[in-house]
């Protein structure tokens, strides 16, 4: 396992759409393990493969530990099947360091995906888990949380980010 380098805004890889995964092999399992290790090492609660420079539709999420132990969720080729309600929570991103802003997202999501072993999986998330799932799935489409801010807030944030 290895801690991977996180791509930081404005790295162009963050704006690219990730390709679907159709081979569930050792290379994919190694990527997933490295992504989990990287997420925990950086104190994150979610990480998408494009954030480590890999344009594959893979995310790892862990919003709550079970009995003090990590409880990661691995989703390959995740797709939101259903979304309900609204919630506004403050978000940050390992690829956009130093910026935290409130973002309006769906309160509940139902996601279908595959595990890294090629097994189908469904996740229903509410609140923080729903927000993190949406945030990470956005990364797979080249969308950053700052893109979801109001035009005025977006302009302010981008000005801060592009300052030397």
C-alpha positions in Angstrom: 0.0 0.0 0.0 1.1 3.6 -0.7 0.0 7.1 0.1 -0.7 8.7 -3.2 -0.2 12.3 -4.2 -3.4 14.3 -4.3 -4.0 16.5 -7.3 -4.8 20.1 -6.3 -6.9 22.7 -8.1 -6.3 23.9 -10.8 -4.7 20.6 -12.0 -6.5 19.8 -15.3 -7.0 16.1 -14.4 -9.7 17.3 -11.8 -11.8 18.6 -14.7 -11.8 15.4 -16.8 -14.5 12.7 -16.8 -13.4 9.4 -15.5 -13.8 6.2 -17.5 -15.9 3.3 -16.3 -14.2 0.2 -14.9 -14.8 -3.1 -16.7 -11.9 -5.1 -15.3 -11.9 -6.0 -11.7 -8.4 -7.2 -11.2 -5.5 -6.9 -8.7 -4.5 -3.5 -10.1 -8.0 -2.2 -9.2 -7.8 -3.7 -5.7 -4.4 -2.1 -5.2 -5.7 1.3 -6.4 -8.6 1.0 -3.9 -6.2 0.0 -1.0 -3.9 3.0 -1.9 -6.9 5.3 -2.1 -8.1 4.2 1.4 -4.7 4.7 2.9 -4.3 8.1 1.3 -7.8 9.2 2.5 -7.0 8.2 6.1 -3.5 9.7 6.0 -5.0 13.0 4.8 -7.9 12.9 7.4 -10.4 12.8 4.6 -13.9 11.2 4.6 -14.0 10.6 0.8 -11.6 10.3 -2.1 -12.2 9.8 -5.9 -9.7 8.2 -8.2 -9.3 11.4 -10.3 -8.0 13.2 -7.2 -5.0 10.9 -7.3 -4.6 11.3 -11.1 -6.4 8.0 -12.1 -9.3 8.6 -14.5 -11.4 5.6 -13.3 -14.8 5.7 -11.8 -13.8 4.6 -8.3 -14.5 6.3 -5.0 -13.8 5.5 -1.3 -15.9 7.0 1.5 -15.8 6.6 5.3 -18.0 9.0 7.3 -18.2 6.9 10.4 -16.0 4.5 12.2 -17.5 1.3 13.7 -16.2 0.5 17.2 -13.3 2.9 16.6 -12.3 1.0 13.4 -12.3 2.4 9.9 -15.5 1.5 8.0 -14.7 2.3 4.4 -17.3 2.1 1.5 -15.7 1.3 -1.9 -17.8 2.1 -5.0 -16.8 1.3 -8.5 -18.9 2.8 -11.3 -21.3 4.5 -8.9 -24.6 5.8 -10.2 -27.2 7.8 -8.3 -30.6 6.0 -8.8 -32.7 8.3 -6.6 -32.3 11.6 -4.7 -34.7 13.3 -2.3 -34.9 16.4 -0.2 -32.3 19.1 0.3 -29.6 19.8 2.9 -26.9 22.5 3.1 -23.6 21.5 4.7 -20.2 22.9 4.8 -17.9 21.1 2.5 -14.1 21.0 2.0 -12.0 19.0 -0.4 -8.5 17.5 -0.3 -8.1 18.8 -3.9 -9.1 22.4 -2.9 -7.2 22.9 0.4 -8.0 25.8 2.7 -11.5 26.4 1.3 -14.7 25.4 3.1 -18.1 26.6 2.0 -21.8 25.6 2.4 -23.2 23.6 -0.5 -26.8 22.7 -1.2 -27.2 19.0 -2.1 -29.7 16.2 -1.9 -30.5 15.0 1.6 -30.9 11.3 0.6 -29.4 9.3 -2.2 -29.6 5.7 -3.4 -26.5 4.6 -5.2 -25.9 1.5 -7.2 -22.3 0.4 -7.9 -19.9 -2.5 -7.7 -17.3 -3.5 -5.1 -13.7 -3.7 -6.1 -14.3 -7.5 -6.3 -16.9 -7.0 -9.0 -19.9 -7.7 -6.8 -23.0 -5.4 -7.1 -23.7 -3.2 -4.2 -26.4 -0.6 -3.2 -25.9 2.2 -0.7 -28.6 4.4 0.7 -27.2 7.4 2.4 -28.8 10.3 4.3 -27.3 13.5 5.6 -23.5 13.6 5.6 -23.2 10.2 3.8 -25.5 11.4 1.0 -23.5 14.7 0.7 -20.1 12.8 0.6 -21.4 10.3 -2.0 -22.6 13.2 -4.2 -19.3 15.1 -3.7 -17.2 12.1 -4.7 -19.4 11.1 -7.6 -19.1 14.7 -8.9 -15.3 14.3 -9.0 -15.8 11.4 -11.5 -17.5 13.9 -13.8 -14.9 16.6 -13.4 -17.0 18.7 -11.1 -15.6 20.3 -7.9 -17.7 21.4 -4.9 -16.7 25.0 -5.7 -18.6 24.7 -9.0 -21.8 24.3 -7.0 -21.5 27.7 -5.2 -23.4 30.8 -6.1 -21.9 32.9 -8.9 -20.7 35.6 -6.5 -19.2 33.1 -4.0 -17.6 31.1 -6.8 -15.9 34.2 -8.2 -14.6 35.0 -4.7 -13.3 31.5 -4.1 -11.6 31.2 -7.5 -9.9 34.6 -6.9 -8.5 33.2 -3.6 -7.4 30.0 -5.2 -5.6 31.7 -8.2 -3.7 34.1 -6.0 0.0 33.3 -5.9 
